[in-house]
Amino acid sequence: MSNLLQREFTTSVTAMSTESAPAAESGAIQGFIVARQAGILERAITTLRECPDEDLIAETHRLSGTLGTYQLTDAAMAVRAVHDALRSGQAIPSDTDRGDTISVLVRSLDEVRAASGGDLRA
């Protein structure tokens, strides 16, 4: 590496490690995520309840990704399990199976609301 490139690299690394902006940004991003979790879960519950069987693979794929993005791991895993079962050729989940998945989402929603004092809505 040339001396000029080495100096630029060292300057960039030093600047990045001494700035406080990334920590503030992380806090802001985390606040953004938490503030929207309840609304994301509410929409996921409604989607699973109302989704026609023929759209279930696409919707569970979308929902599991969205739930994971918003750090709703248990909910994402429950929806992903339905998606994976459908992709492997298993039958459309019965109302009971879909209800079990919705129960996980409702439980996650209750936890999010309890952690926020019940006042979060997206």
Secondary structure, DSSP 4 states (H G I P E B T S, - for coil): --HHHHHHHHHHHHHHHH-SHHHHHHHHHHHHHHHHHHHHHHHHHHHHHH--GGGHHHHHHHHHHHHHHTT-HHHHHHHHHHHHHHHTTPPPPPHHHHHHHHHHHHHHHHHHHHHHTT----
